[in-house]
Amino acid sequence: MPADQTLPIKAPPDMAIETPFYIPATGTPTRPRRTLKYGDTFVVVDTHGDIGASAGDADGLFHNDTRFLSQLELLVNGLQPLLLGSNLRDDNAMLSVDLTNPDFYVGGKIALQKDLLHVSRTIFLWRRTAYQRLALANHGDRAISLALSLHFQSDFADLFEVRGLRRTRRGSALHRVVGGDRVLLSYRGLDDESRVATLTFDPPPDELTTDKAIYHLSLPPGKARPIFLGVSCNEPADRPAPPFLKGLIAARRELRDATRVPATIETSNELFNEILRRSVADLQMLMTDTPQGRYPYAGTPWYSTTFGRDGLVTALQMLWLDPSVAQGVLRRLAAHQATGTDPLADAEPGKILHEMRDGEMANLREVPFRLYYGSVDATPLFVLLAGLYGERTGDDETIAQLWPNIEAALAWIDGPADADGDGFIEYRRASELGLANQGWKDSYDAVFHADGRLAEGRIALAEVQGYVFAAKKTIACAARRLGKEGLARRLEAEAGLLAERFEAAFWCPELHTYALALDGDKQPCRVRTSNAGQLLFSRMVRPERAAAVAAGLLQPSFFSGWGIRTVARGEVRYNPMSYHDGSVWPHDNALIALGLARYDHKEAVAQLFTGLFDAATYMDLRRLPELFCGFQRQRNSGPTLYPVACLPQAWASATPFSLVEAALGLEFDPRQGEIRLRQPRLPAFLDEVTLRNLQLGRARADIKVRRHRDDVSLEILRAEGAVQVSIIEGTGLSNPG
């Protein structure tokens, strides 16, 4: 290709997909994938450190929902090197790859024996640049002459194109070589935005075109040579990225400052400690600095952006450990709360954001996700998190600042969300481009009747009513602290009335559980699903019915041995390989575990905790994925993976913290200066759990919990400031409402 050529970008081939925004699985990657992320930039490479060298639709260097690099493949003498090892640092900061040469043949004879050339490949991200160092070392007894080449391309595909959406028109690209050491891959989108990937080589290659760089090298025995490559996304021409070493030092310094988690967990089980360390590292990688504070992006590769529901649930899961996450989430979502009506964006005044995108298709409104509000649960979860944050921290100053947003959210819950005035909040998309289902189970077929018919009309989901109940009960306490006694009483009364109406409309005595939803004709979807388990998290349901739900969730039809399925085996749409109709989602299980603990079903908590722990021990990097298949557990075999699950996913990464919270029954009361452990029980794989630097206002505490068969003991290792730590027996539950 000439060094300077303008060319059209071709649209991807047509797809036979009926469901909008479906994520296709077109093949099994031949090499495992590794992900690095910094801010709004992330990269997905294979274990060789290559991009696009083997099957894998999500490969690439992405920035602001655009793929800036779709191929980067290393070849030695035209051949792929052999993999020796590939290691992701425990803190996700860097990928290290060790490669060697295969046997090279000339005229049918071996010209260079394998395993003489060592290629060490080091990759990390900092700001908007992907850094790479290739260190070549000759371990032979004679000089090695070789051609090392790097082949690269950029399709500048929007993330939704990578996910499979077809476009009839695209912008144009301009690729050019600048000097002897740089290539600019540029794209002018239909949104008139310019996107530029700048590849900088050090030292300059011997040959450089717009799609490859070639080094002709001669390495004496025992000698080494480094080659550096930086790929910057939209880096200003007058401000080039720092060199490799300076970038590496700066990235490590920033990571060290960012990973000072307020509280830490250490246990007697080293495998569980590894799972916890992986969770901390993944959450720190997904945390993104925004103008309003740090926000946990939902997951890579498909959801590396601000998601309302995901951020809110992750903050709830981490609230006992690090309340500052909740503050950042609340402030960011408040800043983007809807103030007007926009059908394409499913926006109505007071609604909380579902999803935010910054790619070309979102800018052109080819997809509705620039600022998209098609979520029925993000708004009550926002109010709930605000109330729980105030209870956990005593920070009523922040709650007062957020109060106009809380009131707007409550107005939406009581107004547009309940258009028919039956007391339940419902959803129905305002545009055909929007999401058909707007709860956390948002697949097109996730809400259905017992005969398999999809629910139609304005749909009221069971667990969302629980969110509303918990939100009103919790925020009523905040209102009372702020001197709004009348509002507090009204909210408590509304919550009580909602609980009564819910029991009458949703309870299915023949199933011993609650309906999945009510459809537009107010007919219950009499299907056994995990949604009912999340009702326990909200504390809305009667204790005797909570017991029936809990018992059902631990039956083999629900509990796979690894976790609770989204849909029970035996239901007409049950499919253990589906996204939402029979798979196991760690975050769903986490919320269920918290609910089980709140109704004192601690044996069930231990069973669920153990299943998810066992599942994580089989997972690559000890990393719980977004979801995995719901097949029944088999002896001496691990769980079956879901092929396009996000890794990592924020609320899956936060799941171990929720399980610890549920097992220990952790409660924080800053006004009384108390940390309480309500009915603590540890699963059999944990003999001790040590929590350090638990914060309660300005006070701090370190504690150790030891298991003694079915009982526990508490040791206070350190207490600084006005704090008491104690074990409490009893659930503390009062009747709903």
C-alpha positions, -999 to 999 in steps of 0.1 A, spaced: 0 0 0 14 35 -8 26 55 21 -3 80 17 -36 67 5 -72 75 11 -96 46 11 -132 38 20 -140 17 50 -161 -13 40 -192 -22 61 -190 -56 78 -210 -85 62 -247 -88 68 -259 -107 98 -289 -129 104 -296 -115 138 -332 -104 148 -323 -91 182 -309 -56 184 -275 -53 202 -271 -91 203 -235 -101 210 -227 -129 185 -204 -158 192 -189 -166 158 -161 -190 169 -139 -202 197 -107 -182 201 -77 -204 195 -57 -185 220 -69 -172 254 -74 -135 257 -60 -109 281 -73 -75 288 -56 -43 301 -75 -11 308 -66 25 317 -94 51 318 -114 51 286 -89 30 268 -86 -8 269 -69 -35 248 -77 -71 242 -48 -93 231 -41 -130 229 -16 -148 250 11 -141 224 5 -103 228 -10 -102 193 -42 -85 181 -62 -102 154 -38 -130 148 -63 -157 157 -100 -160 159 -114 -135 184 -139 -108 174 -132 -86 204 -95 -82 198 -82 -47 195 -71 -14 210 -102 5 219 -107 41 230 -141 59 236 -160 30 220 -139 29 188 -114 3 178 -82 21 170 -61 -10 162 -77 -42 148 -44 -60 140 -10 -61 155 9 -93 148 45 -102 155 63 -125 130 99 -137 130 112 -146 95 76 -146 84 65 -172 110 46 -169 143 70 -174 172 64 -202 197 48 -193 231 68 -201 262 46 -183 287 22 -155 292 16 -138 325 -7 -110 336 6 -92 367 -15 -97 397 -25 -61 397 -35 -61 360 -8 -35 353 12 -53 326 12 -84 304 45 -102 300 50 -127 272 79 -150 265 84 -163 230 110 -182 211 118 -190 175 105 -222 158 128 -242 136 137 -222 105 142 -242 73 162 -232 42 163 -257 13 148 -284 34 175 -281 61 173 -265 95 190 -231 92 182 -220 128 173 -244 155 143 -236 177 146 -221 212 178 -200 205 161 -167 202 142 -153 232 116 -126 226 103 -109 257 72 -89 250 60 -64 277 27 -46 272 10 -20 294 -15 10 290 -11 45 303 -35 72 295 -43 69 258 -13 49 247 -6 12 245 31 6 252 51 -24 240 87 -35 244 103 -63 225 135 -75 240 153 -100 217 182 -121 231 204 -146 213 211 -176 235 230 -195 207 267 -198 202 267 -180 168 252 -148 154 215 -149 144 203 -130 113 165 -125 111 137 -103 99 113 -92 127 81 -77 114 50 -61 130 19 -61 109 -9 -37 118 -43 -24 107 -71 -3 120 -108 -7 109 -119 21 133 -150 0 139 -175 14 164 -179 -10 193 -214 -19 181 -200 -29 148 -175 -51 166 -206 -66 184 -222 -74 150 -244 -44 139 -243 -37 102 -238 -2 88 -246 8 52 -223 38 52 -190 46 69 -164 73 69 -131 73 51 -95 66 63 -62 82 55 -31 62 63 4 77 60 40 73 71 55 103 89 93 103 89 110 71 94 95 61 127 58 70 127 26 59 110 -7 77 113 -38 57 108 -66 83 106 -104 80 102 -129 108 95 -163 95 107 -198 104 94 -201 123 127 -173 146 113 -150 135 142 -114 126 134 -99 96 151 -61 90 148 -40 60 159 -3 71 160 23 42 159 58 53 170 87 29 166 120 32 184 145 26 168 131 34 134 125 2 114 145 -7 83 112 -8 63 80 11 72 47 12 53 12 19 64 6 -17 74 39 -31 85 73 -24 101 103 -47 94 136 -49 112 165 -67 97 186 -78 127 219 -95 133 223 -105 169 258 -117 181 258 -147 206 248 -136 241 236 -102 230 202 -86 233 184 -57 215 152 -38 225 125 -25 202 98 -1 214 64 6 200 38 31 213 2 32 198 -16 64 209 -53 71 205 -61 107 195 -28 119 210 -22 156 201 6 158 175 24 185 195 23 163 227 37 128 219 34 101 244 63 97 268 88 69 261 83 34 274 103 37 307 88 70 318 53 58 309 59 26 329 71 44 360 42 69 359 17 41 354 30 21 384 30 52 405 -6 60 397 -17 24 402 0 23 436 -18 55 447 -52 43 434 -51 8 449 -51 19 486 -84 2 494 -96 14 528 -103 -21 542 -86 -54 535 -96 -91 538 -73 -120 546 -85 -155 553 -71 -189 563 -77 -202 527 -50 -193 503 -72 -201 472 -99 -177 485 -72 -151 491 -62 -154 455 -98 -149 444 -100 -118 466 -68 -104 453 -80 -109 417 -113 -92 425 -95 -62 440 -72 -59 410 -101 -62 385 -122 -36 403 -93 -12 405 -87 -17 367 -124 -10 360 -125 21 382 -123 51 360 -117 87 370 -146 109 359 -153 146 366 -177 135 394 -154 109 410 -142 73 405 -167 51 387 -166 13 382 -170 7 345 -192 -23 339 -168 -47 322 -146 -54 292 -148 -57 263 -185 -49 257 -193 -26 286 -163 -5 293 -183 26 301 -207 42 326 -236 19 332 -261 30 358 -274 -3 371 -239 -20 371 -223 9 389 -250 11 415 -250 -26 422 -212 -27 424 -212 2 448 -237 -16 469 -216 -47 470 -185 -26 480 -202 -3 504 -190 -20 536 -155 -22 522 -150 12 504 -179 37 507 -161 62 485 -171 41 454 -207 48 462 -201 85 465 -185 87 430 -213 66 415 -240 87 431 -224 120 420 -218 109 384 -253 95 379 -269 126 395 -249 148 370 -264 128 341 -300 124 355 -326 130 328 -343 164 329 -364 162 298 -383 137 276 -366 120 246 -383 88 233 -352 76 214 -332 77 246 -361 65 268 -355 96 288 -380 111 312 -374 137 339 -359 121 370 -347 88 354 -312 76 361 -289 68 333 -287 33 319 -257 36 296 -234 62 281 -215 59 248 -190 81 229 -186 63 196 -195 73 160 -228 53 160 -240 69 193 -230 104 180 -251 98 149 -279 82 169 -277 51 149 -278 35 183 -297 53 211 -269 50 237 -252 84 237 -271 90 269 -296 62 273 -322 58 301 -339 25 291 -336 10 326 -365 5 350 -343 -4 380 -315 22 379 -337 49 394 -349 31 425 -314 16 429 -300 52 429 -323 62 457 -315 30 476 -278 35 473 -281 70 485 -300 59 516 -275 31 523 -245 53 518 -259 77 544 -265 49 568 -230 34 563 -210 67 565 -231 93 583 -223 116 555 -256 135 554 -238 165 538 -235 145 505 -271 133 509 -283 169 513 -264 179 481 -280 150 462 -315 156 476 -329 174 445 -318 144 425 -333 120 450 -366 139 449 -366 139 411 -360 101 411 -389 96 436 -411 117 414 -404 95 384 -410 64 404 -444 77 416 -453 93 383 -443 82 348 -430 48 360 -465 40 374 -485 53 345 -516 33 353 -515 41 390 -516 5 403 -487 11 427 -461 -9 407 -434 6 385 -433 -7 350 -414 -3 317 -422 -3 280 -396 10 256 -405 43 239 -386 36 207 -382 4 186 -344 11 188 -344 8 225 -341 -23 248 -372 -44 248 -366 -56 284 -353 -30 308 -345 -49 340 -311 -65 346 -323 -95 326 -326 -75 294 -325 -103 268 -355 -102 245 -368 -136 258 -360 -130 295 -396 -122 306 -421 -149 297 -451 -168 309 -452 -205 320 -462 -216 284 -433 -197 269 -452 -167 256 -432 -135 259 -447 -109 282 -461 -79 264 -472 -44 273 -460 -25 303 -441 -50 325 -437 -49 362 -407 -69 374 -408 -86 408 -374 -76 421 -378 -40 409 -408 -36 432 -385 -47 460 -359 -21 450 -386 6 453 -397 -7 487 -361 -8 500 -354 26 485 -384 43 501 -377 27 535 -341 36 535 -344 71 521 -371 78 546 -345 75 574 -323 100 555 -353 124 552 -359 122 589 -322 130 596 -325 160 573 -356 173 592 -382 161 567 -404 142 590 -436 145 570 -418 131 539 -403 103 559 -437 92 572 -452 94 537 -424 73 522 -427 46 550 -465 44 544 -460 41 507 -435 13 512 -459 -6 535 -487 -3 510 -465 -15 482 -455 -46 502 -492 -54 508 -501 -50 471 -471 -70 460 -480 -100 481 -515 -100 467 -505 -96 431 -472 -116 428 -474 -146 452 -479 -179 434 -489 -205 461 -487 -234 436 -450 -225 429 -441 -215 465 -425 -184 451 -432 -150 435 -441 -144 399 -413 -132 376 -434 -102 366 -469 -89 357 -475 -83 320 -494 -54 305 -528 -71 313 -517 -76 349 -513 -113 344 -485 -128 365 -457 -146 347 -458 -178 368 -422 -188 363 -397 -199 389 -367 -175 385 -339 -160 406 -357 -126 406 -377 -139 436 -344 -144 454 -335 -107 451 -367 -99 469 -351 -111 501 -323 -86 495 -350 -58 496 -365 -72 529 -400 -66 515 -415 -101 518 -430 -120 547 -406 -142 567 -426 -174 560 -427 -167 523 -390 -158 523 -383 -192 538 -403 -209 510 -384 -189 484 -350 -197 501 -359 -234 502 -368 -235 465 -336 -217 455 -314 -244 470 -333 -273 453 -314 -290 424 -338 -274 399 -323 -240 408 -290 -247 425 -265 -262 400 -239 -270 426 -220 -239 415 -247 -213 420 -284 -204 416 -297 -204 380 -316 -174 366 -344 -198 356 -352 -231 372 -347 -263 354 -380 -275 341 -394 -241 330 -403 -241 293 -376 -216 283 -349 -230 306 -316 -232 287 -284 -236 307 -264 -221 278 -286 -190 275 -277 -155 286 -306 -151 311 -327 -182 310 -308 -208 330 -273 -195 334 -256 -186 367 -247 -149 373 -223 -143 403 -238 -109 411 -273 -123 411 -262 -149 436 -244 -122 457 -276 -102 461 -295 -134 469 -269 -143 495 -273 -109 511 -311 -115 512 -307 -149 527 -286 -135 554 -311 -108 562 -337 -135 568 -312 -156 589 -308 -184 563 -271 -187 571 -268 -223 561 -281 -214 527 -256 -185 526 -228 -210 533 -239 -234 506 -241 -206 480 -207 -192 492 -191 -226 489 -205 -232 454 -192 -199 440 -159 -203 457 -155 -237 441 -165 -223 407 -139 -195 410 -111 -220 418 -116 -235 383 -117 -202 365 -87 -187 346 -69 -163 369 -93 -172 397 -117 -146 381 -154 -150 384 -169 -141 350 -200 -121 341 -219 -154 339 -213 -191 333 -235 -219 321 -261 -235 344 -253 -272 338 -254 -294 369 -222 -298 387 -203 -330 380 -177 -347 402 -141 -338 393 -152 -313 367 -154 -275 366 -182 -252 355 -190 -247 318 -180 -213 306 -203 -189 286 -184 -180 254 -189 -142 253 -190 -134 290 -172 -102 300 -139 -107 318 -136 -89 341 -171 -77 350 -174 -52 379 -203 -68 398 -190 -103 393 -156 -91 407 -174 -76 437 -193 -108 444 -167 -122 469 -171 -91 490 -209 -95 492 -204 -131 502 -181 -122 530 -206 -95 541 -235 -120 540 -216 -147 560 -205 -123 587 -237 -102 588 -218 -70 587 -236 -38 598 -222 -3 604 -238 23 626 -217 55 626 -242 74 648 -239 48 676 -202 41 669 -209 4 664 -198 -23 639 -221 -53 643 -218 -89 631 -253 -103 630 -256 -140 632 -221 -146 617 -213 -180 602 -184 -191 582 -185 -218 555 -164 -249 560 -136 -239 537 -129 -208 559 -114 -213 594 -105 -176 599 -113 -143 583 -94 -111 592 -107 -77 583 -83 -48 587 -89 -11 587 -127 -12 588 -138 25 588 -166 40 609 -164 77 605 -129 86 618 -126 54 638 -108 23 626 -110 -14 637 -92 -47 628 -111 -79 637 -106 -116 633 -135 -141 631 -127 -178 638 -149 -207 630 -156 -234 657 -177 -259 638 -211 -242 635 -202 -212 658 -177 -184 656 -156 -163 679 -146 -126 675 -112 -111 683 -107 -74 682 -72 -69 670 -72 -31 670 -97 -3 677 -89 34 672 -114 61 680 -149 57 692 -159 23 679 -174 -8 694 -175 -42 677 -199 -69 687 -218 -101 677 -256 -98 676 -280 -128 675 -313 -125 657 -322 -111 623 -334 -77 634 -363 -80 609 -396 -63 615 -427 -70 595 -426 -55 560 -438 -19 559 
